[in-house]
Amino acid sequence: MDFEIKGFDGAKITLENEKITNGVRFFDVHVVLDEERIPETVTIEFSIPDVDIYAVWSPAIRYDRHLGVNWAKRKTPSRLCSWMPLHALVSQNGTNRMTVALSDAKTPTALRSGICEEDANFKWEIQFFTEKIAPLQEYRATVRIDTRDIPYYDSVYDVVSWWESECGYKPAYVPEHAKLPMNSLWYSYHQQLDVEDIVKECQLSKALGMDTVIIDDGWQTDDNNRGYAYCGDWKVATKKIPDMKGFVDRIHETGMKVMLWYSVPFMGVYSESYKRFETMLLYQPSNDFFALDPRYKEVRDFLIDIYSKALLDWGLDGFKLDFIDSFMLRGKSLEYDGRRDYQSLEDAVDVLMTDISSALRAINPEVLIEFRQSYVGPAIRKYGNILRVADCPSDAIRNRQDVVALRLTSGNTAVHSDMLMWHRDDSVESAALQIASALYSVPQISVKIATLPEDHKKMLAYYLAFWRAHRDVLIDGKLLAANPECANSIVCAEKDGKAIFTAYTDTIIDCSAYSEIVAVNSSRHRALVLKGAEGKAYRVVDCMGNTVGAGKLDSALCEVAVPLSGMVLVNA
């Protein structure tokens, strides 16, 4: 494999310390500048033959796994608060063909690949300094290239272990409540919050198997126009919530914990704090709000104090810390300012989030801290204990694909679905697809329980009870996700001889390696084909848990009728 280096004047770039360990190739990229200054983009190029390569896989390349062409490469961008430096090529049968990862998940980088039509070779680019960073004179990062003939997800798992063990990204402690179902109020309420109604919903939610409620955007403003013009002060909108501490106490009385939403970077022009910070801003995402610049100690202290005070004064159990990928350098923020104690934005965000996490855990070691895509990956796992799928209302396909991507790349950090919602007039079987799409994550529910039809309530109660009974396998077991190019046609979690499958488009369930099997039918077919379970007893239930069939499998390949969103349980 030949590497070509493309740098810039005044930069000496070398590839050093090359080694092969357990079949994986490593080398360092070492950049030395003639003086301390902002580096320009550095690119390492190489190519490999297009042999048995069928799809591209990356957490940042969502939903569309086509290979791409050399003149429009598939791209995995990465920086501290957005995505992660991992990009893979996968064969048709799901084996790894090449997985490239970087040790540095903080610096803005990009991994790119595309097929060259002239010679049928894949052209790769490893790029460093893809966005402006603080001046430096020396930089080093390790490149990891894995071409082992193993399942693509095993190659991904190994990258995650490498980040944790050798690259300094030690994940945060995960409290037990981070791994229990939640009721998130965003889709069900948006900004129309009502104390009495929410307390009643919490009572219903707890009875169904949810343990935490997330109070989302709207608690801090009387303005319900869905913008961020009033963000920044983080004072309670008393017309909606007259007494926040009393409100939290009432929710605690239902048996549920309480998390509160904050948009970390945003400072609205109508906030009282805007004048204080108007010269400490990064850029303007919209006409009426800005992103704060954490390179100023005053900004960091302000934010840390906001969350610490809320945790102490209101008795909260956790925080949904949103939009940290909006920390970006633009316009005047690229200019030098001696008032900053950090010139590197990535360093400042790292310090901010580390200090927020430390301050909150010093008050409550069990505090829950949620982030969502795209702020996921090894760096973010240091700060938070919950990583959630990005908003995809009622979109079962997107939810399942992103759940899989997060599960493969998040180690033991709690992975949560996007908030699950559906229309109350939908069939109960169709509504259940939303939950089946997210079985391998901690479910967040976002429908008003009180308004659901009775069969929907029964379905929700059954699925949550099933999830809780099997969560040791569903979220602690190893995830096997086939056919990423087909939105993962079948997914399996396995642990200690037990397996739980969900059939999305592929309906053949290979039971031969397991003593106990559950298979959920989320496909258009009303039957599943069980392979290698001859002589075993089975039972079929519908999406509400009603038994609709039972018997013994009488052949090595046996078709069993299973309704939509129903399950077949073998030896279970």
C-alpha positions as CSV (number, residue, x, y, z in Angstrom):
1,M,0.0,0.0,0.0
2,D,1.6,3.3,-1.2
3,F,0.8,6.6,0.5
4,E,1.0,10.0,-1.0
5,I,1.2,13.0,1.2
6,K,-0.3,16.4,0.2
7,G,0.6,19.2,2.6
8,F,1.4,22.9,2.4
9,D,4.4,25.2,2.4
10,G,6.3,25.3,5.6
11,A,5.0,21.9,6.8
12,K,7.1,18.7,7.2
13,I,4.8,15.7,7.2
14,T,6.1,12.2,7.8
15,L,4.6,8.8,8.4
16,E,6.3,7.0,11.3
17,N,6.2,4.0,13.6
18,E,4.5,1.7,11.2
19,K,3.6,-1.7,12.6
20,I,1.2,-4.5,12.2
21,T,-0.4,-5.9,15.3
22,N,-2.8,-8.9,15.2
23,G,-3.4,-8.2,11.5
24,V,-4.1,-4.5,11.9
25,R,-1.8,-1.9,10.5
26,F,-0.9,1.3,12.5
27,F,1.2,4.3,11.6
28,D,1.6,7.8,12.9
29,V,1.1,11.0,10.9
30,H,3.6,13.5,12.2
31,V,3.3,17.2,11.2
32,V,5.9,19.8,12.1
33,L,5.5,23.4,11.0
34,D,8.2,26.0,10.5
35,E,6.5,28.2,13.0
36,E,3.4,28.2,15.2
37,R,0.5,29.0,13.0
38,I,-3.0,27.8,11.9
39,P,-2.3,24.7,9.8
40,E,-3.8,24.1,6.4
41,T,-5.4,20.8,5.4
42,V,-3.1,17.8,5.2
43,T,-4.2,14.8,3.1
44,I,-2.9,11.3,3.0
45,E,-3.9,9.5,-0.2
46,F,-3.8,5.8,-1.0
47,S,-5.8,3.3,-3.1
48,I,-6.9,-0.4,-2.9
49,P,-8.4,-2.7,-5.6
50,D,-12.2,-2.9,-5.7
51,V,-12.3,-6.6,-4.8
52,D,-15.4,-7.9,-3.0
53,I,-16.5,-4.5,-1.8
54,Y,-20.2,-3.8,-1.8
55,A,-21.1,-1.0,0.6
56,V,-19.7,1.8,2.7
57,W,-20.4,2.1,6.5
58,S,-19.9,4.9,8.8
59,P,-22.0,6.4,11.7
60,A,-22.0,9.7,9.8
61,I,-23.1,8.2,6.5
62,R,-26.6,7.5,7.4
63,Y,-29.3,5.6,5.5
64,D,-27.4,5.4,2.1
65,R,-24.6,2.9,1.9
66,H,-23.7,3.2,-1.8
67,L,-20.0,3.2,-2.6
68,G,-19.6,6.6,-4.2
69,V,-17.2,7.7,-6.9
70,N,-13.8,9.2,-6.8
71,W,-14.9,12.6,-7.8
72,A,-17.7,12.7,-5.2
73,K,-16.3,10.6,-2.4
74,R,-18.3,9.3,0.5
75,K,-17.2,11.3,3.5
76,T,-17.0,10.8,7.2
77,P,-16.3,14.2,8.9
78,S,-15.3,14.2,12.5
79,R,-14.4,16.7,15.3
80,L,-14.8,16.7,19.0
81,C,-18.5,17.5,19.1
82,S,-19.7,15.8,15.9
83,W,-19.3,12.2,14.7
84,M,-16.1,10.2,15.0
85,P,-13.2,9.2,12.7
86,L,-14.3,5.8,11.5
87,H,-15.0,4.8,7.9
88,A,-15.4,1.2,6.5
89,L,-15.8,-0.7,3.3
90,V,-17.9,-3.9,3.6
91,S,-18.4,-6.9,1.4
92,Q,-21.8,-8.2,0.1
93,N,-21.9,-10.8,2.9
94,G,-21.1,-8.3,5.6
95,T,-17.4,-8.9,6.1
96,N,-14.9,-6.2,6.7
97,R,-12.8,-5.2,3.6
98,M,-11.2,-2.1,5.1
99,T,-11.9,-0.1,8.2
100,V,-9.9,3.1,8.8
101,A,-10.0,4.9,12.1
102,L,-7.9,7.7,13.7
103,S,-6.7,8.0,17.3
104,D,-7.6,11.7,17.4
105,A,-11.4,12.3,17.8
106,K,-11.0,16.0,18.7
107,T,-9.3,17.7,15.8
108,P,-11.4,18.3,12.7
109,T,-10.7,15.5,10.2
110,A,-12.3,13.6,7.4
111,L,-12.1,10.1,6.0
112,R,-13.2,9.8,2.4
113,S,-13.4,7.0,-0.2
114,G,-14.7,6.5,-3.7
115,I,-14.3,4.2,-6.7
116,C,-12.2,5.3,-9.6
117,E,-13.9,4.4,-12.9
118,E,-10.5,4.4,-14.8
119,D,-9.0,1.5,-12.9
120,A,-11.7,0.1,-10.5
121,N,-9.6,1.0,-7.5
122,F,-10.9,2.7,-4.3
123,K,-9.3,6.0,-3.7
124,W,-8.9,6.9,0.0
125,E,-8.2,10.2,1.6
126,I,-7.3,10.8,5.2
127,Q,-7.6,14.5,5.9
128,F,-6.4,16.5,8.9
129,F,-7.3,20.1,9.8
130,T,-10.5,20.2,7.7
131,E,-11.7,23.3,9.7
132,K,-9.7,26.1,11.2
133,I,-8.1,25.3,14.5
134,A,-5.8,27.1,16.9
135,P,-2.2,27.8,15.9
136,L,0.2,24.9,16.5
137,Q,3.7,23.9,15.6
138,E,3.6,20.1,16.0
139,Y,0.8,17.5,15.6
140,R,0.7,13.7,15.8
141,A,-2.1,11.2,15.3
142,T,-2.2,7.4,14.7
143,V,-4.0,5.8,11.7
144,R,-5.5,2.4,12.2
145,I,-6.2,0.3,9.1
146,D,-8.0,-3.0,9.5
147,T,-8.3,-5.4,6.5
148,R,-9.1,-8.6,8.4
149,D,-11.7,-10.9,6.9
150,I,-14.1,-10.6,9.9
151,P,-17.7,-9.3,10.3
152,Y,-17.8,-5.6,9.7
153,Y,-19.3,-5.0,13.2
154,D,-16.4,-6.9,14.9
155,S,-14.0,-4.5,13.2
156,V,-16.0,-1.6,14.5
157,Y,-16.1,-3.0,18.0
158,D,-12.3,-3.3,17.9
159,V,-12.0,0.3,17.0
160,V,-14.2,1.3,19.9
161,S,-12.0,-0.8,22.3
162,W,-8.9,0.8,20.9
163,W,-10.2,4.3,21.5
164,E,-11.1,3.4,25.1
165,S,-7.9,1.5,26.0
166,E,-5.1,3.2,24.0
167,C,-6.4,6.6,22.8
168,G,-7.4,8.1,26.2
169,Y,-11.2,8.2,25.7
170,K,-12.3,6.6,28.9
171,P,-16.2,6.6,29.0
172,A,-18.2,8.0,31.8
173,Y,-19.9,5.9,34.4
174,V,-23.4,4.7,33.4
175,P,-26.0,4.8,36.1
176,E,-28.7,2.1,36.2
177,H,-31.5,4.6,35.4
178,A,-29.7,5.5,32.1
179,K,-30.6,2.0,31.0
180,L,-34.4,2.2,31.8
181,P,-37.3,3.4,29.6
182,M,-38.2,7.0,29.6
183,N,-41.0,9.3,28.6
184,S,-39.8,12.3,26.6
185,L,-42.2,15.2,26.3
186,W,-41.0,16.7,23.1
187,Y,-43.2,15.1,20.5
188,S,-46.1,14.7,22.8
189,Y,-46.1,18.3,24.2
190,H,-43.6,20.4,22.3
191,Q,-43.6,23.7,24.1
192,Q,-47.2,23.4,25.3
193,L,-46.3,22.3,28.8
194,D,-49.0,21.8,31.5
195,V,-48.0,20.8,35.0
196,E,-51.2,18.9,36.0
197,D,-51.4,17.0,32.7
198,I,-47.7,16.1,32.8
199,V,-48.0,14.7,36.4
200,K,-50.9,12.5,35.3
201,E,-48.9,11.3,32.3
202,C,-46.0,10.5,34.7
203,Q,-48.4,8.4,36.8
204,L,-49.5,6.5,33.7
205,S,-46.0,6.2,32.4
206,K,-44.6,4.7,35.6
207,A,-47.4,2.1,35.6
208,L,-46.4,1.1,32.0
209,G,-42.7,0.7,32.8
210,M,-41.1,4.1,32.3
211,D,-38.8,5.4,35.0
212,T,-37.7,8.9,33.9
213,V,-39.4,11.9,32.3
214,I,-37.6,14.4,30.1
215,I,-39.0,17.9,30.2
216,D,-38.0,19.4,26.9
217,D,-38.0,22.9,25.3
218,G,-40.6,25.3,26.5
219,W,-40.1,25.3,30.3
220,Q,-37.8,28.3,30.0
221,T,-40.0,30.6,27.8
222,D,-43.6,31.7,27.3
223,D,-42.9,32.0,23.6
224,N,-44.1,28.9,21.7
225,N,-42.7,29.7,18.2
226,R,-40.1,26.9,18.4
227,G,-37.1,29.2,18.1
228,Y,-34.2,30.0,20.5
229,A,-34.6,33.8,20.7
230,Y,-35.3,33.5,24.5
231,C,-32.7,30.9,25.4
232,G,-29.8,31.9,27.6
233,D,-31.1,32.9,30.9
234,W,-32.7,29.5,31.8
235,K,-35.3,30.9,34.1
236,V,-38.5,29.1,34.6
237,A,-41.5,30.4,32.6
238,T,-43.8,30.7,35.6
239,K,-47.0,31.0,33.5
240,K,-46.4,27.4,32.6
241,I,-44.6,26.1,35.7
242,P,-45.2,28.3,38.7
243,D,-43.0,26.3,41.0
244,M,-40.3,24.1,39.3
245,K,-39.1,22.6,42.6
246,G,-42.6,21.7,43.5
247,F,-43.2,20.3,40.0
248,V,-40.1,18.1,40.2
249,D,-41.2,16.9,43.7
250,R,-44.6,15.9,42.4
251,I,-43.1,13.9,39.6
252,H,-40.7,12.2,42.1
253,E,-43.8,11.2,44.1
254,T,-45.0,9.2,41.0
255,G,-41.8,7.2,41.2
256,M,-40.2,8.8,38.1
257,K,-36.9,10.7,37.8
258,V,-36.7,14.1,36.0
259,M,-34.4,15.4,33.3
260,L,-34.4,18.9,31.9
261,W,-33.5,20.2,28.5
262,Y,-31.0,22.9,27.8
263,S,-29.6,24.1,24.4
264,V,-26.0,24.5,25.6
265,P,-24.5,27.0,23.1
266,F,-27.5,29.2,22.3
267,M,-27.9,32.7,23.5
268,G,-31.1,34.5,22.3
269,V,-31.2,38.2,21.5
270,Y,-34.2,38.7,23.9
271,S,-32.5,37.1,26.9
272,E,-31.3,39.2,29.8
273,S,-27.8,37.7,29.5
274,Y,-27.3,38.6,25.8
275,K,-25.8,42.0,26.5
276,R,-23.3,40.4,28.9
277,F,-22.0,38.0,26.3
278,E,-22.6,39.8,23.0
279,T,-18.8,40.1,22.5
280,M,-18.2,36.4,23.4
281,L,-20.0,34.7,20.6
282,L,-19.0,32.3,17.9
283,Y,-21.5,33.0,15.1
284,Q,-25.2,33.5,14.4
285,P,-27.1,30.4,13.4
286,S,-30.3,32.5,13.0
287,N,-31.5,36.1,13.1
288,D,-32.4,36.0,16.7
289,F,-29.9,33.8,18.5
290,F,-26.1,33.2,18.6
291,A,-23.8,30.4,19.7
292,L,-21.7,31.2,22.8
293,D,-17.9,31.0,22.6
294,P,-16.6,28.6,25.3
295,R,-13.0,29.8,24.8
296,Y,-13.9,32.5,27.3
297,K,-13.7,31.4,30.9
298,E,-16.6,33.6,31.7
299,V,-18.8,31.7,29.3
300,R,-17.8,28.3,30.7
301,D,-18.3,29.4,34.3
302,F,-21.7,30.8,33.4
303,L,-22.9,27.6,31.9
304,I,-21.5,25.3,34.6
305,D,-23.2,27.5,37.2
306,I,-26.5,27.3,35.4
307,Y,-26.6,23.5,35.5
308,S,-25.2,23.1,38.9
309,K,-27.7,25.5,40.4
310,A,-30.6,23.8,38.6
311,L,-29.5,20.4,40.0
312,L,-29.2,21.7,43.5
313,D,-32.2,24.0,43.6
314,W,-34.8,21.9,41.8
315,G,-33.7,18.4,42.7
316,L,-33.3,17.3,39.1
317,D,-31.9,13.9,38.2
318,G,-30.4,14.7,34.9
319,F,-29.9,16.9,31.8
320,K,-30.6,16.7,28.1
321,L,-27.7,18.9,26.8
322,D,-28.5,19.8,23.3
323,F,-26.9,21.3,20.2
324,I,-23.2,21.1,21.3
325,D,-22.4,20.5,17.6
326,S,-23.3,24.1,17.1
327,F,-20.0,25.2,18.6
328,M,-18.3,26.2,15.4
329,L,-15.8,28.8,14.3
330,R,-17.3,31.4,11.9
331,G,-16.6,35.0,11.0
332,K,-15.1,37.2,13.7
333,S,-14.6,34.2,16.0
334,L,-11.7,33.2,13.7
335,E,-9.9,36.4,14.8
336,Y,-7.6,36.5,17.8
337,D,-8.9,37.8,21.1
338,G,-6.5,38.0,24.1
339,R,-9.4,37.7,26.5
340,R,-9.8,34.0,25.7
341,D,-7.9,31.6,27.9
342,Y,-8.1,29.0,25.1
343,Q,-7.6,29.7,21.4
344,S,-8.5,26.1,20.3
345,L,-12.3,25.7,20.1
346,E,-12.0,21.9,20.4
347,D,-9.9,22.3,23.6
348,A,-12.4,24.7,25.0
349,V,-15.4,22.5,24.4
350,D,-13.5,19.6,25.9
351,V,-12.8,21.6,29.0
352,L,-16.4,22.9,29.2
353,M,-18.0,19.5,28.9
354,T,-15.5,17.9,31.2
355,D,-16.1,20.5,33.9
356,I,-19.9,20.4,33.5
357,S,-19.8,16.6,33.9
358,S,-17.4,16.8,36.9
359,A,-19.5,19.6,38.6
360,L,-22.8,17.7,38.2
361,R,-21.3,14.4,39.3
362,A,-19.8,16.0,42.4
363,I,-23.4,17.0,43.4
364,N,-25.0,13.7,42.3
365,P,-22.8,10.8,41.1
366,E,-25.9,9.2,39.5
367,V,-26.8,12.2,37.4
368,L,-28.1,11.4,33.9
369,I,-26.5,13.3,31.0
370,E,-27.9,12.9,27.5
371,F,-26.4,13.8,24.1
372,R,-27.8,13.0,20.7
373,Q,-26.4,12.5,17.2
374,S,-24.3,14.0,15.8
375,Y,-22.6,14.7,19.1
376,V,-21.6,11.1,19.7
377,G,-18.4,9.1,19.7
378,P,-15.4,8.5,21.9
379,A,-14.9,12.1,23.1
380,I,-18.6,12.6,24.0
381,R,-18.7,9.3,25.9
382,K,-16.3,10.9,28.4
383,Y,-19.0,13.5,29.4
384,G,-22.3,11.8,29.1
385,N,-23.9,8.4,29.9
386,I,-26.8,8.5,27.3
387,L,-26.4,8.8,23.6
388,R,-29.7,9.2,21.6
389,V,-30.7,8.8,18.0
390,A,-31.3,12.2,16.3
391,D,-34.9,13.3,15.8
392,C,-36.8,11.1,13.3
393,P,-40.4,11.3,14.3
394,S,-42.4,8.2,13.3
395,D,-39.6,7.0,11.1
396,A,-38.9,3.4,12.1
397,I,-36.3,2.8,9.4
398,R,-34.1,5.7,10.4
399,N,-34.5,4.9,14.1
400,R,-33.4,1.3,13.6
401,Q,-30.4,2.2,11.5
402,D,-29.2,4.9,13.9
403,V,-29.8,2.6,16.9
404,V,-27.5,0.0,15.2
405,A,-24.8,2.6,14.4
406,L,-24.8,3.9,18.0
407,R,-24.8,0.4,19.5
408,L,-21.8,-0.6,17.4
409,T,-19.8,2.5,18.3
410,S,-20.8,3.3,21.9
411,G,-19.5,0.5,24.0
412,N,-21.3,0.3,27.4
413,T,-22.7,3.9,27.1
414,A,-26.5,3.7,27.2
415,V,-27.9,4.1,23.7
416,H,-31.4,5.5,23.4
417,S,-33.9,5.5,20.6
418,D,-35.3,8.7,19.2
419,M,-38.6,9.5,20.9
420,L,-41.1,7.0,19.7
421,M,-44.4,8.4,18.5
422,W,-47.3,7.3,16.3
423,H,-50.8,8.4,15.3
424,R,-53.5,7.2,17.6
425,D,-55.7,6.2,14.6
426,D,-53.0,3.8,13.3
427,S,-53.4,0.1,13.7
428,V,-51.9,-1.3,16.9
429,E,-49.6,-3.6,14.8
430,S,-48.3,-0.6,12.8
431,A,-47.8,1.5,15.9
432,A,-45.8,-1.4,17.5
433,L,-43.3,-1.2,14.6
434,Q,-42.0,2.0,16.1
435,I,-41.0,0.1,19.3
436,A,-39.7,-2.9,17.4
437,S,-37.4,-0.6,15.4
438,A,-35.8,0.5,18.7
439,L,-35.7,-2.8,20.6
440,Y,-31.9,-2.8,20.8
441,S,-31.8,0.6,22.5
442,V,-33.4,2.1,25.6
443,P,-36.9,3.2,24.4
444,Q,-38.0,6.8,24.8
445,I,-41.7,7.1,24.5
446,S,-43.3,10.4,23.3
447,V,-47.0,9.9,23.0
448,K,-49.7,11.1,25.4
449,I,-50.6,7.9,27.2
450,A,-54.0,9.2,28.4
451,T,-55.2,9.7,24.8
452,L,-54.1,6.3,23.4
453,P,-56.7,3.7,22.4
454,E,-56.9,0.8,24.8
455,D,-55.2,-1.7,22.4
456,H,-52.3,0.8,22.0
457,K,-51.9,1.0,25.8
458,K,-52.0,-2.8,26.0
459,M,-49.4,-3.1,23.2
460,L,-47.1,-0.5,24.9
461,A,-47.4,-2.2,28.2
462,Y,-46.5,-5.6,26.7
463,Y,-43.6,-4.3,24.7
464,L,-42.1,-2.4,27.6
465,A,-42.5,-5.4,29.9
466,F,-40.9,-7.6,27.3
467,W,-38.0,-5.1,26.9
468,R,-37.4,-4.9,30.6
469,A,-37.5,-8.7,31.0
470,H,-35.0,-9.2,28.2
471,R,-32.9,-6.0,28.5
472,D,-29.8,-8.0,29.6
473,V,-29.7,-9.4,26.1
474,L,-31.2,-6.5,24.2
475,I,-28.8,-3.8,25.5
476,D,-26.0,-5.7,27.2
477,G,-25.6,-8.5,24.7
478,K,-23.5,-8.4,21.6
479,L,-25.3,-6.9,18.6
480,L,-25.1,-8.7,15.2
481,A,-26.5,-6.4,12.5
482,A,-26.7,-8.0,9.0
483,N,-26.9,-6.2,5.7
484,P,-26.1,-2.6,6.5
485,E,-26.6,-1.7,2.9
486,C,-30.3,-2.8,3.3
487,A,-31.0,-0.8,6.4
488,N,-30.0,-3.9,8.4
489,S,-32.4,-6.5,7.2
490,I,-32.2,-8.6,10.4
491,V,-30.7,-7.7,13.7
492,C,-29.8,-10.0,16.6
493,A,-28.6,-9.5,20.2
494,E,-27.0,-12.5,21.8
495,K,-25.9,-13.3,25.3
496,D,-25.2,-16.6,27.2
497,G,-26.9,-18.8,24.6
498,K,-30.0,-16.6,24.3
499,A,-30.8,-14.6,21.2
500,I,-33.4,-12.0,20.3
501,F,-33.9,-11.4,16.6
502,T,-35.9,-8.7,14.8
503,A,-36.7,-9.5,11.2
504,Y,-37.1,-6.3,9.2
505,T,-36.9,-7.6,5.6
506,D,-35.0,-11.0,6.0
507,T,-37.3,-13.5,7.5
508,I,-35.0,-16.5,7.9
509,I,-34.0,-16.9,11.6
510,D,-31.0,-19.2,12.2
511,C,-31.6,-20.7,15.6
512,S,-28.9,-23.3,15.5
513,A,-26.4,-21.6,17.8
514,Y,-28.8,-20.8,20.6
515,S,-30.8,-22.6,23.3
516,E,-33.4,-19.9,23.7
517,I,-34.7,-17.6,20.9
518,V,-37.2,-14.8,20.5
519,A,-37.9,-13.5,17.0
520,V,-39.9,-10.4,16.3
521,N,-41.6,-10.0,13.0
522,S,-41.3,-6.5,11.7
523,S,-41.4,-7.5,8.0
524,R,-44.2,-7.4,5.4
525,H,-44.5,-11.1,5.6
526,R,-46.9,-12.7,8.1
527,A,-44.5,-15.6,8.8
528,L,-41.0,-16.3,9.9
529,V,-38.8,-19.3,8.8
530,L,-37.0,-20.9,11.7
531,K,-33.8,-22.8,10.8
532,G,-32.0,-25.3,12.9
533,A,-34.6,-25.6,15.7
534,E,-36.1,-29.0,14.9
535,G,-37.9,-30.6,17.8
536,K,-38.1,-27.4,19.9
537,A,-41.3,-26.0,21.3
538,Y,-42.5,-22.6,20.2
539,R,-45.2,-20.1,21.1
540,V,-46.5,-17.2,19.0
541,V,-47.8,-14.0,20.5
542,D,-49.3,-10.9,18.9
543,C,-48.1,-7.3,19.6
544,M,-50.2,-7.2,22.8
545,G,-48.8,-10.4,24.2
546,N,-51.8,-12.6,23.4
547,T,-50.9,-16.2,22.5
548,V,-52.0,-16.9,18.9
549,G,-50.2,-20.1,18.2
550,A,-48.0,-22.8,19.7
551,G,-46.5,-26.2,18.8
552,K,-43.3,-28.0,18.1
553,L,-41.0,-27.4,15.1
554,D,-41.1,-30.5,13.0
555,S,-38.4,-29.8,10.5
556,A,-35.0,-28.2,10.1
557,L,-36.5,-25.4,8.1
558,C,-40.0,-24.5,9.4
559,E,-42.3,-21.7,8.5
560,V,-44.3,-20.3,11.4
561,A,-47.2,-17.8,11.1
562,V,-46.3,-14.7,13.1
563,P,-48.5,-11.5,12.9
564,L,-47.0,-8.1,12.2
565,S,-45.1,-6.9,15.3
566,G,-45.8,-10.3,16.9
567,M,-43.1,-12.7,18.2
568,V,-42.3,-16.3,18.2
569,L,-40.6,-17.7,21.3
570,V,-38.6,-20.9,21.0
571,N,-37.7,-22.7,24.2
572,A,-38.5,-19.4,25.9
